[in-house]
């Protein structure tokens, strides 16, 4: 028994949301990006080729939307909330974890877009270099270079974190 396209998309939802939040840098922006991606995929499901990887197709849609939204946002010159906003929310017991998570989020957010994308796809989502390169439409060597630079920058920034 085969599953429907919609059911297959639903199975991917947690991974799509995690990637969207990683790209967008904030959960609410990531949720918006994820919603736009699913909406676009559902309205254009006739463009999906059966037998190919649905997750790669969805990630490419998300990446294209993210690029378009980033360009539009920079044109509008929006101002953003300070990155430290909300770190003090929660109980005292989880405070250290929140600070550490905040350090990782800030370090990821400070990476150039292409490096952050490579780190998210390979180190967080678990894609092979070849699969990740296909998603971002670049040669494997370029993706490898972005990943190495991104990983090194993360390690350096996290080593400097208080």
KAWOLIN-V925649 format. One record per residue. N is the residue number from 1. PSI is psi as a letter, one per 40 degrees, with the letter a starting at -180 (NA if undefined). OMEGA is omega in degrees with one decimal (none if undefined). D_CENTER is the distance of its C-alpha to the mean C-alpha in Angstrom with 1 decimal. Layout:
n=N psi=PSI omega=OMEGA d_center=D_CENTER
n=N psi=PSI omega=OMEGA d_center=D_CENTER
This chain:
n=1 psi=h omega=-179.1 d_center=32.1
n=2 psi=i omega=178.8 d_center=29.0
n=3 psi=i omega=178.9 d_center=26.2
n=4 psi=i omega=178.4 d_center=25.4
n=5 psi=d omega=-178.4 d_center=22.4
n=6 psi=d omega=178.1 d_center=21.5
n=7 psi=d omega=178.5 d_center=21.8
n=8 psi=d omega=177.2 d_center=19.6
n=9 psi=d omega=-179.8 d_center=16.8
n=10 psi=d omega=177.9 d_center=17.6
n=11 psi=d omega=-178.9 d_center=17.3
n=12 psi=e omega=-171.9 d_center=13.7
n=13 psi=d omega=179.6 d_center=12.8
n=14 psi=d omega=179.4 d_center=11.8
n=15 psi=d omega=178.5 d_center=9.4
n=16 psi=d omega=-179.4 d_center=7.9
n=17 psi=d omega=179.2 d_center=7.9
n=18 psi=d omega=179.4 d_center=6.4
n=19 psi=d omega=-179.7 d_center=3.2
n=20 psi=d omega=179.2 d_center=4.1
n=21 psi=d omega=177.6 d_center=5.4
n=22 psi=d omega=178.6 d_center=3.5
n=23 psi=d omega=-174.2 d_center=3.3
n=24 psi=d omega=178.5 d_center=6.5
n=25 psi=e omega=-179.1 d_center=7.9
n=26 psi=h omega=-176.5 d_center=10.1
n=27 psi=d omega=-177.4 d_center=10.6
n=28 psi=d omega=176.0 d_center=12.8
n=29 psi=d omega=176.9 d_center=10.8
n=30 psi=d omega=177.5 d_center=7.9
n=31 psi=d omega=177.1 d_center=10.9
n=32 psi=d omega=179.1 d_center=12.3
n=33 psi=d omega=179.1 d_center=9.5
n=34 psi=d omega=179.4 d_center=9.7
n=35 psi=d omega=178.6 d_center=13.5
n=36 psi=d omega=-179.7 d_center=13.8
n=37 psi=d omega=-178.9 d_center=12.1
n=38 psi=d omega=177.9 d_center=14.6
n=39 psi=d omega=-179.5 d_center=17.3
n=40 psi=d omega=-180.0 d_center=17.1
n=41 psi=d omega=-178.7 d_center=17.0
n=42 psi=d omega=-179.6 d_center=20.0
n=43 psi=e omega=-178.6 d_center=21.9
n=44 psi=f omega=-176.4 d_center=21.5
n=45 psi=e omega=176.6 d_center=21.8
n=46 psi=e omega=178.6 d_center=24.9
n=47 psi=e omega=178.6 d_center=22.9
n=48 psi=h omega=179.5 d_center=21.3
n=49 psi=h omega=177.8 d_center=23.5
n=50 psi=i omega=178.2 d_center=24.7
n=51 psi=e omega=175.2 d_center=24.5
n=52 psi=i omega=-176.2 d_center=21.3
n=53 psi=h omega=179.1 d_center=18.0
n=54 psi=d omega=-177.9 d_center=16.6
n=55 psi=d omega=178.3 d_center=13.2
n=56 psi=d omega=178.7 d_center=13.0
n=57 psi=d omega=180.0 d_center=14.4
n=58 psi=d omega=178.8 d_center=12.0
n=59 psi=d omega=178.2 d_center=8.9
n=60 psi=d omega=176.7 d_center=11.1
n=61 psi=d omega=-178.3 d_center=12.0
n=62 psi=d omega=-178.8 d_center=8.6
n=63 psi=d omega=179.4 d_center=8.2
n=64 psi=d omega=177.4 d_center=11.8
n=65 psi=d omega=-178.8 d_center=11.6
n=66 psi=d omega=178.5 d_center=9.1
n=67 psi=d omega=179.5 d_center=11.5
n=68 psi=d omega=-179.7 d_center=14.4
n=69 psi=d omega=178.8 d_center=13.5
n=70 psi=d omega=178.3 d_center=13.0
n=71 psi=d omega=179.9 d_center=16.3
n=72 psi=d omega=-179.5 d_center=18.0
n=73 psi=d omega=-179.7 d_center=17.0
n=74 psi=d omega=177.0 d_center=18.4
n=75 psi=d omega=179.9 d_center=21.5
n=76 psi=e omega=179.3 d_center=22.1
n=77 psi=f omega=177.9 d_center=21.9
n=78 psi=i omega=171.9 d_center=20.6
n=79 psi=i omega=-175.6 d_center=21.0
n=80 psi=i omega=176.0 d_center=18.6
n=81 psi=i omega=177.6 d_center=19.6
n=82 psi=h omega=-175.3 d_center=20.3
n=83 psi=d omega=179.1 d_center=17.5
n=84 psi=e omega=-178.1 d_center=20.1
n=85 psi=h omega=175.4 d_center=20.8
n=86 psi=e omega=-179.7 d_center=20.8
n=87 psi=d omega=-177.3 d_center=20.9
n=88 psi=e omega=-179.8 d_center=24.4
n=89 psi=h omega=175.8 d_center=23.9
n=90 psi=i omega=-178.2 d_center=25.0
n=91 psi=i omega=-177.1 d_center=27.8
n=92 psi=d omega=-177.0 d_center=29.1
n=93 psi=d omega=-177.8 d_center=28.4
n=94 psi=e omega=-175.6 d_center=24.6
n=95 psi=d omega=-179.6 d_center=24.7
n=96 psi=d omega=178.2 d_center=24.2
n=97 psi=d omega=178.5 d_center=21.1
n=98 psi=d omega=179.0 d_center=19.7
n=99 psi=d omega=179.1 d_center=20.6
n=100 psi=d omega=178.4 d_center=19.1
n=101 psi=d omega=176.7 d_center=15.8
n=102 psi=d omega=177.5 d_center=16.1
n=103 psi=d omega=179.4 d_center=17.0
n=104 psi=d omega=178.9 d_center=13.8
n=105 psi=d omega=179.4 d_center=11.7
n=106 psi=d omega=179.2 d_center=14.0
n=107 psi=d omega=177.8 d_center=14.0
n=108 psi=d omega=-178.7 d_center=10.2
n=109 psi=d omega=-178.7 d_center=10.7
n=110 psi=e omega=178.7 d_center=13.7
n=111 psi=i omega=170.9 d_center=12.4
n=112 psi=i omega=-175.1 d_center=12.7
n=113 psi=d omega=-175.8 d_center=9.9
n=114 psi=d omega=178.5 d_center=10.9
n=115 psi=d omega=179.2 d_center=11.1
n=116 psi=d omega=178.6 d_center=7.9
n=117 psi=d omega=-179.6 d_center=6.4
n=118 psi=d omega=179.2 d_center=9.3
n=119 psi=d omega=-179.8 d_center=9.1
n=120 psi=d omega=-176.4 d_center=5.9
n=121 psi=d omega=-174.4 d_center=7.5
n=122 psi=d omega=-172.5 d_center=10.9
n=123 psi=d omega=-179.5 d_center=11.3
n=124 psi=d omega=-176.3 d_center=9.0
n=125 psi=e omega=175.1 d_center=9.0
n=126 psi=e omega=177.5 d_center=12.4
n=127 psi=i omega=173.3 d_center=12.7
n=128 psi=i omega=178.8 d_center=15.8
n=129 psi=d omega=-178.2 d_center=15.9
n=130 psi=d omega=179.8 d_center=17.6
n=131 psi=d omega=-179.6 d_center=15.1
n=132 psi=d omega=178.7 d_center=12.1
n=133 psi=d omega=178.0 d_center=14.5
n=134 psi=d omega=-180.0 d_center=15.5
n=135 psi=d omega=-178.3 d_center=12.1
n=136 psi=e omega=175.3 d_center=11.8
n=137 psi=f omega=175.9 d_center=15.6
n=138 psi=i omega=176.9 d_center=16.9
n=139 psi=i omega=-179.3 d_center=19.5
n=140 psi=d omega=179.6 d_center=18.8
n=141 psi=d omega=178.1 d_center=20.6
n=142 psi=d omega=178.5 d_center=18.3
n=143 psi=d omega=178.8 d_center=15.2
n=144 psi=d omega=179.1 d_center=17.3
n=145 psi=d omega=178.4 d_center=18.3
n=146 psi=d omega=-179.5 d_center=14.9
n=147 psi=d omega=-179.5 d_center=14.0
n=148 psi=d omega=179.6 d_center=17.4
n=149 psi=d omega=179.6 d_center=17.3
n=150 psi=d omega=179.2 d_center=13.9
n=151 psi=d omega=178.9 d_center=15.2
n=152 psi=d omega=179.1 d_center=18.5
n=153 psi=d omega=177.2 d_center=17.4
n=154 psi=d omega=180.0 d_center=15.6
n=155 psi=d omega=179.1 d_center=18.8
n=156 psi=d omega=-178.5 d_center=20.9
n=157 psi=d omega=-179.4 d_center=19.2
n=158 psi=d omega=174.9 d_center=19.2
n=159 psi=d omega=179.7 d_center=22.8
n=160 psi=e omega=-177.6 d_center=23.7
n=161 psi=i omega=-178.7 d_center=22.3
n=162 psi=NA omega=none d_center=25.2
